[in-house]
Amino acid sequence: MNEHRHGGQASGPTQPPSVRAGRRRAPAPAVELHSRERELEIVGAIAQALNGSTEVNAALATALSLTAEHLSLRTGWIFLFDNRTGAPYLAAAQELPPGLAADPRRMTGSCYCLETIAAGDVENAAGVNVLTCSRLKWLTGRDAKGLRFHASTPISFQGRCLGVLNVASAAWRELSAAELRLMRVIGDMLGVAVERSRLYAGSLQAGA
């Protein structure tokens, strides 16, 4: 594959947009406070969705929608790794481009972002990479809806990668340091919910 991570040294196709926030001018206190309050609202809403649902995939779909809305991004999807086989499967998605939505086979199997995140190969303290998507790069025209890059963060629990959260948009913009941290926090929240669901399912099977 010819995909490249942000910050890599490889030459070739255009690299993904920067996720470096250090060059941005510091936000005004009032703006920063409002942003922080909004982040807490999103985290609270996601926590409520995860705690109030008995179906983990439905809760993941709600969390995905809230995350994409907060980041002003339209498209997103969540992969989980099967608890037994380790194989990835699509657990939630929203507004996939036509080329992926029309052919579910394109959302099966491993890909560059899954391999990168599962290996712990993240290049910033927030644990989020902006990657050239190997599922999107072969799509053209209306099939792609202009999508090429996505931000990826691991869904993890106690150091184990359980899956990957991806968000994407045709009009890609630089993510702030706060947004990158928020994505990682959400990834950890999803990891707790997924692990809890699996432990509960295991207890039911053991008691059957």
N, C-alpha and C positions, 0 to 999 in steps of 0.2 A: 504494500500500500504506500501511497505517497502523501498521506496526511501529515500535517505538521502541527505541533503544539506551539502555542504562544510562547515566545521567548527562546525558541530553539535556534540552533545555529545553521540548520540545513538550508540549502539554497533550493530554488525551484518555484513552485506555485506561490501566489501571494499568501502571506501569513494572515492568520485571523486578526481582527481588530484588537487593539491593546486593552488590557484590563487593569493597567497600572493607574492607580488613583493618586499617586504621590504628587503628580504635577498639577493637580487641580487646586484652585484657590480654596482656602478653608471656608466652610459655610458660615453664614452669620448665625449667632446663637439662637435666634428665634426660629430660623429655618432648620437648624440642627435639632432643636427641641421638637418641632413639629414632625420631622422625619423619624425621630426616636419614638415618639408617641404612636406614629403610624406603624412602625415596626412591631411595637408591643401589641397593637391591635391585631396585626396579621398573625403573630405568634399565638396570641390568645384564641383567635378564630380557628387556627389549624389545630391547636391542642383540643379545643372543644369538639372539632370534627373527628379527631382520632380517638378521643375518649368516649364519644357518644355513638359510635358506630360498631356494630358487631361484624360487619363485613369490611375487611381490611382494604380490599380493592376500591370500594366505594369511598372510604375515607381518604385513600391515596388520590383519587380523582378530585375530591374536594380540595385537598391540600395543594395539588398541582394547579388547579384553577386559581386559588388565592395567591399562590406564589407568582404565577404569570401575570395576574392582574396588578399586583403590587409593583412588579418590575416593568409594567407597561409593555409586556411581551405577549404575543398571542398564542404561540405554538409551544407545546411541551409534551414530554412523555416520560414515563417511569419504567425502567426495567428492574426486575428482581431476579436474583439467582435462585434456582430451585434448591430447596433445602436438602434434597437427597442427591441429586445429580450434579448440581452446580451449574446447570445449563440456564442461560438467561431467557426470560420470557417477558412479554409486554404486560404490565400490570395496570397501566392507566395511560391515557393519551387525550389530547385535545387539539383540534384544528390542525391535524396533520396535513401536509400538502397533498394534492390529489395523487401524485405519483406514489406515495406511500399508503395513503388511505385506500386506494383502489386495488392494491396488491398486498394483502397481509403478509405474504411471504417475505417481503422486503423488511419487515419488522421482526423477523425471527433470526436466530443465530447470533453469534458474537460480532463485534465491530471494533473499530479503533478506540472509541471512547470507553467502551466496556473494558477492554483489555488495559487501557491506560489507567482508569480509575481503580480497577480491581487490583492492579499492581502497586497502587499507592503512589503513582507517578504524577503528583500534582506539584505545580511550580510556584505557588504562593502560599502565604501563611493562612489564607482563608480556606485553602483546600479546594479551590475551584479552578478549573481550566476552561479556556475558550478554545474550542477545537474545530478544525475543518471536519465536517461530518461525512463519514464514509458512506452513509446511507443516502445522503442528499447530493453528494458531489456528482453522481452520474445522472441526476435528473436535469431536465432542461425545460425552458419555457414555463407553461402553465403547470406542468407537473411538479415543478419545484417551488413555485410562488416566490421566487427570489431568495429562498433560504439556502444558506451555505454553511453558516457557523452556528454553534450552540454553546451555551455555558453548561458545564457538567459538574456536579458535585456528588460525592459518594453518599449513599444511604448506608450508614454503618452503626454497629452496636458493639461496644467494648473492643474496638480495634478490628472487628470483622466486617468486611464489605458485603452487605446484603443486596445491594443494587445501586442504581444510578438515577439521579434526577437530572433531566435535560430541559432547558428552556431556550427558545429560538425566536427570531424575528427577522423579517426581510429588511427592515430598517434598523440594522444593528447599531447599537450605541455602546459607548464605554460604560462599564458597570463601576459604580463607586466602591470604595473599600467597605462601606457599611452594607451595601447590597451583597457583596461577596460574602461577608461574614454572616449575613442573614440567610443566604442560601445554605451555608454550612450548618447553621443552627437548625434549619428546617430539615436538612438531610439527617442530622442526628435524631431529631424528633421522629421522623419517619422510621428510622432504624429501630427505635424503642418500640414503636407500634407494631412493626412487622415481627420483631422477635417475640413480643408478647402474644401476638396472634398465633404464631407457630407453637409456642409453648402451650397455649391453651388447646390448640388442635391436638397436640401430642398427648396431653393429659386426657382428653376425651377418648382417643384411641386406646390409651393404656387401660382406661376404665371400662372399655366396651367388652 
